[in-house]
């Protein structure tokens, strides 16, 4: 509902309950996406053996990460399809479709026969399922961040949007924990034979829950009250000029958005997708221990990501992002040095350093990215710039890191992409505007809704007497 405050700019009123439901619906979709990433990353060695059994272990690993990266090449196509569609028909409808596609494609990976059973068709089916995941994910993150941002009050957008990454980390931790528990319980032989399928099959109930939550929500109040968007007009005709308004008119903002996504995702995929394999294959500490250490670092992020989001509401997005970029430059080399020392404590400390660097971006980026664009093109411009950047710099990070180690023989090589991304991130943060405690571009202000007073005991009702008692049905007096 739109209000006016003392003749000033209009505002949108929201309520806590609906906002919490919007946050939960968005976060669980991201959890489904990252549940798959956690499972796939932690099963990289097993997947390589199942789908590329004739190759050497090193080639199997590169092939597995190539399939992982191939899905990211489809993400810009998904962003270009789902993003502008979300600006036309609404955020809710598109996010419902992406939720369904993600769940089905993740489930299908667990149903693919091995290469020993059907030959070359197995890796081709795996690639098809991963590309379907990439296509659906192309519309997921940009839509989910937009959905939360357009529901959240301006003064709490950082905190509420950080719950999206809480869903991300929860999904990853859930996937990683499932793989870790199954590996410890079943052993390597059973995991290779059939156990690896179980985590993928568990994506179905998770996706069904997210689908149910999204279907129960209305579209965002910002989108609903946007009169200058590209939804069909009263006669059902599609308004022209969307591509120009989305891409041509927003190219500067899209470059900044893509740069911030780059530093965020290079850090992200170094920790989440590559680190378990690095600890196992390059440092030789063992699969189980590598899985547990990375999982512990993600649990630490889970405990701190919303704290960082709340901090960005108080001190600003730019200071937190600046700190993250400085950490990206300063901490990777010490982190990889620590991981190469003998003993569990220094290895764990190196993993934690990388996780603490990542949480700067995880807690702040979800509220920052939607603020680059106006309402009429927010979903489309964000989805396109986000997914192009992820395809170029995020999904390729494990492949590039592994290739650098193989070519150079330098165990510090995975630090180089992180440091380069941190340097680029400094330029982006210097050029971007502060968005804390400000309305989204092209949207009314969303003030903090008033808290309902705590409900105490019901006051005693006056005892009816005389004619009043006779007039009330059942002899009970009803107060107006």
Phi and psi in degrees as a GROMACS rama.xvg file:
@    title "Ramachandran Plot"
@    xaxis  label "Phi"
@    yaxis  label "Psi"
@TYPE xy
-97.7475  134.253  UNK-2
-123.665  166.726  UNK-3
-117.646  138.927  UNK-4
-113.085  99.8959  UNK-5
54.1772  39.7531  UNK-6
77.6483  0.272311  UNK-7
-85.7268  -167.278  UNK-8
-58.8225  148.588  UNK-9
-65.9425  155.411  UNK-10
-127.298  159.785  UNK-11
-109.154  132.483  UNK-12
-98.0169  135.952  UNK-13
-127.092  174.978  UNK-14
-129.908  155.191  UNK-15
-61.8863  -40.3202  UNK-16
-65.1962  -46.6703  UNK-17
-66.1696  -39.4032  UNK-18
-63.3545  -42.2324  UNK-19
-62.3933  -39.639  UNK-20
-65.9955  -38.6847  UNK-21
-64.5979  -41.7482  UNK-22
-63.3703  -44.9636  UNK-23
-63.7291  -42.5828  UNK-24
-64.8428  -38.6385  UNK-25
-71.5066  -43.0912  UNK-26
-65.2533  -37.6232  UNK-27
-71.86  -27.7994  UNK-28
-66.2205  -43.7414  UNK-29
-65.7125  -34.0884  UNK-30
-62.7058  -38.4331  UNK-31
-64.1354  -44.0751  UNK-32
-59.9099  -47.0626  UNK-33
-83.357  -16.7195  UNK-34
-59.934  -44.7107  UNK-35
-62.3923  -42.3216  UNK-36
-63.2604  -41.1089  UNK-37
-62.122  -45.5529  UNK-38
-62.9749  -47.0671  UNK-39
-64.8858  -42.6209  UNK-40
-65.2117  -42.7949  UNK-41
-75.3425  -18.3232  UNK-42
-104.809  16.5384  UNK-43
-56.6322  -44.8551  UNK-44
-66.2839  -42.3767  UNK-45
-66.3739  -43.2641  UNK-46
-62.0441  -39.9245  UNK-47
-59.2643  -41.5773  UNK-48
-71.3821  -33.1519  UNK-49
-75.2451  -41.741  UNK-50
-101.07  -15.7364  UNK-51
-132.858  57.3061  UNK-52
-69.3331  -21.4142  UNK-53
-83.413  -5.89  UNK-54
-96.0026  164.071  UNK-55
-70.6925  158.582  UNK-56
-53.9808  -39.6609  UNK-57
-64.6103  -43.2971  UNK-58
-68.3007  -37.2699  UNK-59
-57.4876  -43.8721  UNK-60
-65.622  -44.4799  UNK-61
-62.5481  -40.4105  UNK-62
-64.1668  -40.0531  UNK-63
-63.415  -45.185  UNK-64
-70.448  -27.8047  UNK-65
-66.2022  -42.535  UNK-66
-62.8716  -40.0545  UNK-67
-59.6257  -45.0619  UNK-68
-71.2015  -31.5277  UNK-69
-60.9488  -35.6289  UNK-70
-61.7176  -31.8373  UNK-71
-72.7741  -23.8831  UNK-72
-69.5353  -22.026  UNK-73
-86.9003  -18.0273  UNK-74
-58.9352  -40.7851  UNK-75
-60.4268  -33.6618  UNK-76
-64.0781  -44.2341  UNK-77
-62.2641  -39.7854  UNK-78
-64.5585  -41.1401  UNK-79
-68.5829  -27.5313  UNK-80
-83.4941  -54.2336  UNK-81
-77.1976  -34.4756  UNK-82
-60.7951  -60.5011  UNK-83
-59.8411  -31.919  UNK-84
-62.8036  -39.0573  UNK-85
-65.7843  -28.0221  UNK-86
-78.2896  -15.9896  UNK-87
-95.9233  -50.5803  UNK-88
-103.92  -8.86323  UNK-89
117.928  152.153  UNK-90
-69.1781  -41.9099  UNK-91
-60.039  -47.6942  UNK-92
-63.9775  -40.9662  UNK-93
-68.8307  -42.1362  UNK-94
-65.9855  -28.0566  UNK-95
-66.9033  -41.8648  UNK-96
-66.8445  -44.6105  UNK-97
-64.1979  -35.046  UNK-98
-61.4301  -44.8937  UNK-99
-64.6702  -44.6638  UNK-100
-64.3085  -41.6283  UNK-101
-62.162  -44.0917  UNK-102
-64.3734  -44.6093  UNK-103
-65.6588  -43.0206  UNK-104
-68.4845  -37.2158  UNK-105
-66.4505  -43.4042  UNK-106
-58.5172  -40.0485  UNK-107
-64.7734  -29.6409  UNK-108
-60.5861  -38.9063  UNK-109
-69.9669  -10.9565  UNK-110
-103.142  -4.37756  UNK-111
-74.837  128.831  UNK-112
-63.6047  158.968  UNK-113
-75.7012  166.821  UNK-114
-65.2028  -28.5353  UNK-115
-64.9134  -25.6879  UNK-116
-90.7104  -42.0954  UNK-117
-125.193  7.40357  UNK-118
71.5901  -140.005  UNK-119
-66.4128  -17.65  UNK-120
-63.8653  -27.5357  UNK-121
-63.3784  -54.8007  UNK-122
-64.9903  -27.6804  UNK-123
-68.5473  -40.5021  UNK-124
-67.1075  -37.8731  UNK-125
-61.2089  -44.1559  UNK-126
-62.7712  -40.224  UNK-127
-62.7601  -45.1905  UNK-128
-63.5602  -41.8764  UNK-129
-65.0064  -36.5819  UNK-130
-71.1843  -33.788  UNK-131
-65.2425  -39.5017  UNK-132
-60.3287  -45.2619  UNK-133
-62.1253  -39.2246  UNK-134
-64.1305  -45.805  UNK-135
-69.578  -38.6239  UNK-136
-65.6736  -25.5327  UNK-137
-57.9718  -26.3231  UNK-138
-103.038  -2.81354  UNK-139
-83.234  -57.4352  UNK-140
-66.7358  -45.4625  UNK-141
-60.4894  -38.2371  UNK-142
-70.9091  -39.1922  UNK-143
-67.2442  -42.8732  UNK-144
-64.7321  -40.17  UNK-145
-63.0427  -41.928  UNK-146
-61.9063  -47.8837  UNK-147
-66.789  -44.0323  UNK-148
-61.3446  -35.0402  UNK-149
-83.5999  -4.93948  UNK-150
-101.757  -27.8805  UNK-151
-77.4821  139.8  UNK-152
-60.4173  147.066  UNK-153
-57.4202  -38.3933  UNK-154
-79.0256  -10.3543  UNK-155
-123.58  16.106  UNK-156
-64.3345  -38.1793  UNK-157
-62.6673  -45.9109  UNK-158
-65.7727  -48.6663  UNK-159
-67.8337  -40.2001  UNK-160
-68.2242  -27.6252  UNK-161
-65.6434  -19.1077  UNK-162
-67.6025  -20.4712  UNK-163
-62.3928  -44.1708  UNK-164
-74.1626  -24.9048  UNK-165
-60.67  -40.3256  UNK-166
-64.9149  -40.3522  UNK-167
-57.8059  -53.0776  UNK-168
-66.7297  -37.9444  UNK-169
-62.1906  -43.442  UNK-170
-62.932  -43.6727  UNK-171
-63.993  -45.8492  UNK-172
-62.7322  -40.967  UNK-173
-61.464  -44.978  UNK-174
-64.9462  -44.9351  UNK-175
-65.1781  -40.1566  UNK-176
-65.3984  -38.4727  UNK-177
-62.7137  -44.641  UNK-178
-65.4655  -44.0657  UNK-179
-61.9449  -46.4362  UNK-180
-63.2099  -43.1265  UNK-181
-66.3727  -38.38  UNK-182
-63.2712  -42.9979  UNK-183
-70.3027  -35.0243  UNK-184
-80.8282  -40.0657  UNK-185
-96.279  -30.0539  UNK-186
89.0882  166.254  UNK-187
-65.4969  -38.3347  UNK-188
-65.759  -45.7234  UNK-189
-68.5045  -36.4645  UNK-190
-62.5218  -41.5001  UNK-191
-67.5496  -35.5591  UNK-192
-75.6097  -48.414  UNK-193
-152.661  -21.2752  UNK-194
-64.4002  -27.046  UNK-195
-63.5034  -20.2875  UNK-196
-74.6346  -29.3498  UNK-197
-58.4813  -47.5365  UNK-198
-60.2588  -35.2481  UNK-199
-67.932  -36.2369  UNK-200
-68.6825  -26.2903  UNK-201
-72.2123  -7.83263  UNK-202
-68.5377  -23.377  UNK-203
-63.0931  -52.5215  UNK-204
-63.9885  -33.7083  UNK-205
-63.828  -45.3168  UNK-206
-65.8922  -36.8836  UNK-207
-63.5695  -37.5656  UNK-208
-64.6088  -45.229  UNK-209
-63.1367  -39.1491  UNK-210
-63.4052  -42.2483  UNK-211
-61.5268  -44.8317  UNK-212
-64.7332  -39.3216  UNK-213
-70.552  -35.4816  UNK-214
-67.0745  -23.4846  UNK-215
-84.0375  -9.96783  UNK-216
-95.1302  150.059  UNK-217
-82.6529  167.963  UNK-218
-70.7789  167.762  UNK-219
-65.7216  146.224  UNK-220
-63.1639  -31.6467  UNK-221
-65.2791  -44.9489  UNK-222
-66.8613  -41.2121  UNK-223
-62.1477  -37.2667  UNK-224
-97.3933  11.3958  UNK-225
-86.2061  112.178  UNK-226
-87.0627  -13.2491  UNK-227
-106.547  23.1534  UNK-228
-86.3487  -164.611  UNK-229
-113.874  22.804  UNK-230
-66.7217  158.121  UNK-231
-63.6487  145.337  UNK-232
-77.675  -174.1  UNK-233
-62.0544  -23.5978  UNK-234
-94.6256  4.86666  UNK-235
83.4717  5.24079  UNK-236
-85.2301  146.17  UNK-237
-82.9338  131.983  UNK-238
-73.8525  140.114  UNK-239
-86.4376  166.295  UNK-240
88.0274  12.9027  UNK-241
-69.4869  -41.4117  UNK-242
-61.8099  -44.9071  UNK-243
-63.5479  -44.3887  UNK-244
-65.8745  -32.1934  UNK-245
-81.7572  -44.1581  UNK-246
-103.879  -54.0666  UNK-247
-67.0184  -48.0671  UNK-248
-74.0785  -17.86  UNK-249
-112.064  18.0914  UNK-250
-64.3393  -35.7795  UNK-251
-65.2261  -46.1334  UNK-252
-64.4726  -35.3107  UNK-253
-67.1324  -35.7265  UNK-254
-64.491  -44.9594  UNK-255
-63.3082  -43.6027  UNK-256
-60.3649  -46.3793  UNK-257
-63.166  -36.5669  UNK-258
-65.9887  -41.3245  UNK-259
-68.054  -38.7691  UNK-260
-63.393  -35.4713  UNK-261
-61.4316  -52.8302  UNK-262
-65.9805  -35.9165  UNK-263
-61.3505  -48.9421  UNK-264
-82.5526  -27.8753  UNK-265
-62.8555  -44.1266  UNK-266
-61.7506  -43.2145  UNK-267
-61.8624  -51.6182  UNK-268
-78.8651  -19.1004  UNK-269
-64.4675  -44.7704  UNK-270
-76.2419  -50.2112  UNK-271
-81.9538  -36.5784  UNK-272
-102.047  -33.2291  UNK-273
-101.158  -34.9464  UNK-274
-58.4025  -43.1136  UNK-275
-58.5354  -39.9414  UNK-276
-70.1958  -39.1369  UNK-277
-60.3603  -45.4681  UNK-278
-63.7081  -34.3259  UNK-279
-82.876  -57.5407  UNK-280
-81.7761  -33.6741  UNK-281
-91.5565  -38.2601  UNK-282
-99.1332  -16.7091  UNK-283
66.192  33.5153  UNK-284
-85.5804  -4.08099  UNK-285
103.504  142.942  UNK-286
-62.0839  -48.7632  UNK-287
-62.5254  -45.6553  UNK-288
-66.5829  -40.1293  UNK-289
-61.2418  -40.3061  UNK-290
-64.6033  -44.0422  UNK-291
-66.2018  -41.5911  UNK-292
-63.5506  -45.3312  UNK-293
-65.7018  -39.3796  UNK-294
-62.8396  -39.9048  UNK-295
-63.6618  -39.525  UNK-296
-63.7639  -37.3185  UNK-297
-68.8526  -34.6387  UNK-298
-64.2612  -38.9397  UNK-299
-60.1213  -42.5016  UNK-300
-62.931  -38.8585  UNK-301
-59.5758  -35.5972  UNK-302
-78.2644  -19.4064  UNK-303
-113.36  -12.676  UNK-304
-66.4425  -39.9648  UNK-305
-74.16  -25.918  UNK-306
-64.5937  -42.305  UNK-307
-65.7021  -39.2497  UNK-308
-60.5919  -43.2159  UNK-309
-65.7673  -37.8151  UNK-310
-61.2615  -38.7065  UNK-311
-66.3478  -25.923  UNK-312
-71.2957  -23.8575  UNK-313
-94.7437  -45.2092  UNK-314
-103.262  -12.9859  UNK-315
110.047  152.6  UNK-316
-69.7883  -41.8464  UNK-317
-61.6036  -45.9034  UNK-318
-59.789  -39.3861  UNK-319
-68.0677  -43.8055  UNK-320
-65.6472  -37.4306  UNK-321
-61.6609  -42.9315  UNK-322
-61.3448  -39.5099  UNK-323
-64.3578  -40.0128  UNK-324
-66.1209  -40.4422  UNK-325
-63.3297  -41.5341  UNK-326
-63.8081  -35.3505  UNK-327
-64.4345  -29.9131  UNK-328
-82.1947  -37.8976  UNK-329
-93.0343  -28.0181  UNK-330
-99.1789  -23.2828  UNK-331
-58.953  -45.7306  UNK-332
-62.1974  -47.5621  UNK-333
-59.9479  -35.5085  UNK-334
-64.5669  -46.9353  UNK-335
-72.2283  -26.9069  UNK-336
-65.3818  -44.8152  UNK-337
-63.2851  -39.3156  UNK-338
-67.2469  -19.8024  UNK-339
-91.4816  0.0103855  UNK-340
-81.2246  162.342  UNK-341
-80.4357  140.23  UNK-342
109.009  147.841  UNK-343
-69.8632  -37.8198  UNK-344
-62.8641  -51.0261  UNK-345
-64.6128  -35.0796  UNK-346
-63.2895  -46.1924  UNK-347
-62.6468  -38.2173  UNK-348
-63.8402  -39.6812  UNK-349
-63.5159  -40.9262  UNK-350
-63.484  -41.6308  UNK-351
-64.5438  -38.0371  UNK-352
-59.3666  -42.8822  UNK-353
-68.0722  -38.0042  UNK-354
-66.5154  -39.5979  UNK-355
-67.3295  -33.2888  UNK-356
-64.2847  -45.313  UNK-357
-62.9457  -37.2044  UNK-358
-66.479  -21.9702  UNK-359
-57.6921  -41.1259  UNK-360
-84.6377  -37.6405  UNK-361
-61.7937  -37.7602  UNK-362
-80.9945  -16.0796  UNK-363
-116.929  -35.5354  UNK-364
-60.5655  -39.5493  UNK-365
-59.1838  -30.8506  UNK-366
-85.4698  -23.5159  UNK-367
-81.0497  -43.9448  UNK-368
-60.2262  -45.3353  UNK-369
-64.8977  -20.9464  UNK-370
-77.1873  -4.02098  UNK-371
-76.3758  -20.6266  UNK-372
-129.744  151.235  UNK-373
-75.5272  163.983  UNK-374
-57.5738  -42.2402  UNK-375
-63.1869  -25.274  UNK-376
-128.079  13.9393  UNK-377
-61.6345  -50.5097  UNK-378
-61.5185  -48.7435  UNK-379
-65.9224  -49.5273  UNK-380
-64.5822  -39.8411  UNK-381
-68.3778  -44.4452  UNK-382
-63.3242  -41.3415  UNK-383
-68.2537  -52.2111  UNK-384
-65.609  -38.8775  UNK-385
-62.2746  -48.4481  UNK-386
-76.61  -31.0335  UNK-387
-63.1866  -43.2105  UNK-388
-66.5562  -42.3948  UNK-389
-64.172  -40.6373  UNK-390
-63.7838  -38.903  UNK-391
-79.5712  -37.6548  UNK-392
-121.198  -22.3747  UNK-393
-90.4261  -62.7037  UNK-394
-64.2342  -23.0564  UNK-395
-85.0425  -8.24189  UNK-396
-58.3741  -48.5482  UNK-397
-60.218  -40.2466  UNK-398
-65.5444  -45.4651  UNK-399
-64.4517  -43.4073  UNK-400
-62.7666  -45.1854  UNK-401
-65.9641  -39.8036  UNK-402
-64.7423  -39.43  UNK-403
-62.2335  -41.5408  UNK-404
-65.4536  -43.0616  UNK-405
-64.9375  -39.9732  UNK-406
-76.307  -43.6545  UNK-407
-93.4809  -24.1062  UNK-408
72.8702  9.45733  UNK-409
-95.2413  118.332  UNK-410
-73.5568  -8.69511  UNK-411
-88.6572  -4.98431  UNK-412
-57.3791  -36.6192  UNK-413
-62.3727  -15.9503  UNK-414
-74.5362  -23.9954  UNK-415
-63.6586  -49.0485  UNK-416
-59.8599  -37.0453  UNK-417
-64.3982  -42.7968  UNK-418
-68.4907  -40.3925  UNK-419
-63.5692  -40.5603  UNK-420
-64.203  -39.0995  UNK-421
-61.6357  -39.4575  UNK-422
-64.715  -42.2638  UNK-423
-65.4479  -36.6553  UNK-424
-62.3542  -34.8095  UNK-425
-59.6918  -40.0733  UNK-426
-64.8082  -42.3754  UNK-427
-63.2325  -47.5276  UNK-428
-63.852  -36.3398  UNK-429
-63.3324  -35.1359  UNK-430
-87.6272  -22.0589  UNK-431
-81.2462  158.449  UNK-432
-91.1952  151.039  UNK-433
-72.5009  135.748  UNK-434
-118.854  0.345351  UNK-435
-64.4801  135.222  UNK-436
60.2699  25.9676  UNK-437
-122.749  150.022  UNK-438
-64.4125  154.992  UNK-439
-64.0976  148.001  UNK-440
-56.5611  130.959  UNK-441
75.702  9.95768  UNK-442
-121.898  149.028  UNK-443
-64.16  160.795  UNK-444
-67.1387  147.17  UNK-445
-119.933  97.0407  UNK-446
-73.7808  163.911  UNK-447
-66.2649  124.432  UNK-448
-68.1165  147.414  UNK-449
-66.9109  142.952  UNK-450
-76.9005  138.648  UNK-451
-74.1893  136.676  UNK-452
-63.9953  149.18  UNK-453
-60.6561  138.471  UNK-454
-86.5032  115.06  UNK-455
-87.9736  -171.497  UNK-456
-65.5204  146.492  UNK-457
-63.3146  135.324  UNK-458
-66.0702  149.635  UNK-459
-63.8144  137.223  UNK-460
-82.8389  143.573  UNK-461
-65.8524  139.644  UNK-462
-77.9741  121.601  UNK-463
-69.2973  147.417  UNK-464
-136.216  157.924  UNK-465
60.5561  -136.833  UNK-466
-66.8014  -28.4426  UNK-467
-62.1397  -40.8321  UNK-468
-64.9634  -36.8971  UNK-469
-71.5868  -31.2054  UNK-470
-75.5991  -25.701  UNK-471
-83.836  133.815  UNK-472
-58.4223  134.097  UNK-473
72.2093  8.33973  UNK-474
76.2658  13.4868  UNK-475
-107.102  131  UNK-476
-80.8845  127.568  UNK-477
-105.28  118.769  UNK-478
-83.1073  143.394  UNK-479
